[in-house]
Amino acid sequence: MSAAFRISPALWDKIHHFASFPQTGVSLQQMVLFGQHPSQGTLLKASQFLAEELPVRLAHRVKELDELPHNLSDMPSIRKVKNWYAQSFEELINFPPVQLPQHLRQQLSSTGQDIFLPDSTPNPSLAALQDHDHPLFNLSRLKGNANGIGNVKLRVPLERRYYAKSSSIDWPPSVLDYNARFTRMLEAIKRRHDPTVTTVAQGVLEWKRSQNAKNIGLDIQAWLDRFYMSRIGIRFLIGQHVALNTQQPHKDYVGIICTKANVHDIVQEAIENARFVCEEHYAMFKGPPVQLICPPNLIFPYVPGHLSHICFELLKNSLRAVVDRFGHDAQDEKPYPPIKVIVVEGKEDITIKITDEGGGIPRSAIPLIWTYMYTTMTGQSIDQDFQASDFQAPMAGFGYGLPLSRLYARYFGGDLRLISMEGYGTDVYIHLNRLSSSREPLP
């Protein structure tokens, strides 16, 4: 398994070759339109796209994991993650392609001139994630999705690779078999990478202890932003592909994307989950109340798991702040001030404001709250054998809640902002791009 996996010189050559190509971002809108009525042909086209795109993304991360500053690459947990990425890369590039007759290959590559996926727009978060010293930095300034350096297009634009006019083709059983085998491989890769967030966090802790460092530097912070944003994208593409191939069709879902995500219902569930965690943690009968002010029928296309994760993390912070400020027994003497969640729909964004009276954050600490590993909790340690995924990981006390939530918001062109009034409370604004046209920010 991966514990004994070693990157051979030949594999390193392939990794460096694939890392020389730019990554191709997709938008939520493109994924919805592509996956609405998938045939075996369009699923095959998607498999071929992922078989080409995922090795490029993984190669970028393996190369970066091997070149981290301040000897961070030498930490045992970081080396473990690097080997996971390299092993997944090797499995993808060695996966045998489907054998098709000549006429089917021609039909699959002939997209026709009448339908293409719509173009996507640059993600406004990309500038904050870019490594300005990277030779591919200027990619973000290119128009559309024509990836390349200067006037040289290194890869065909996504709009012409991710669509196949194939509904009228009678596909042979070999295509169905290929799609099923490729999907099983992606599921295995996704499981392998489940503990990546906690393992990287452990690697950073190992580095801090070896260096006797109190905080991480801006260069490591920037790398963590890029690495975790890339991870969100890889898992989204894999999760979407697996869902299209394995789940029964649903009128409101395209893969893991809900075309009619009800904001009220998602936020309400996050409120209930966060209050339950708060009451369990503090051994309380009833935690601080949360008021939700939201149109009951506000819907838009989004990944419910992403929005739920963001709201849950932020509400957990607000509940903790209120309880810590007013005490565990405040409900017996004077009721807790309510946390208010206000949702408003604009032309471009759906904005969620979470307001608490938990005492706020000192102005000098505001920049630090976006820093990984910054926390007021004590006793940082992570079980080496911890195998949970992002959404189950015990991140309270590790300083990951806010920075990861901001990445999830930014992934589809939104953002997360915080305004604090020390001595009173904090307002957090979640901006969600309701147009769904921003492509992934791929640093």
Salt bridges, closest charged atoms under 4 A:
GLU52 OE2 - ARG155 NH2 3.23
GLU52 OE2 - ARG161 NH1 2.98
GLU53 OE2 - ARG57 NE 2.76
GLU53 OE1 - ARG155 NH1 2.80
GLU64 OE1 - ARG61 NH2 2.94
GLU64 OE2 - ARG226 NH2 2.80
ASP66 OD1 - LYS82 NZ 2.86
GLU67 OE2 - LYS63 NZ 3.57
GLU91 OE2 - ARG192 NH2 2.66
ASP114 OD2 - LYS165 NZ 3.24
ASP177 OD2 - ARG181 NE 2.90
ASP194 OD1 - ARG235 NH2 2.63
ASP219 OD2 - HIS70 NE2 2.65
ASP252 OD2 - LYS251 NZ 3.32
ASP265 OD1 - HIS264 ND1 3.45
GLU279 OE2 - ARG275 NH2 3.77
GLU313 OE2 - LYS316 NZ 3.45
ASP324 OD2 - ARG320 NE 3.56
GLU345 OE2 - ARG434 NH2 2.78
ASP349 OD2 - HIS431 ND1 3.87
ASP390 OD1 - ARG231 NH2 2.65
ASP415 OD1 - ARG410 NE 2.97
ASP415 OD2 - ARG417 NH2 3.19
GLU440 OE1 - ARG57 NH2 2.76
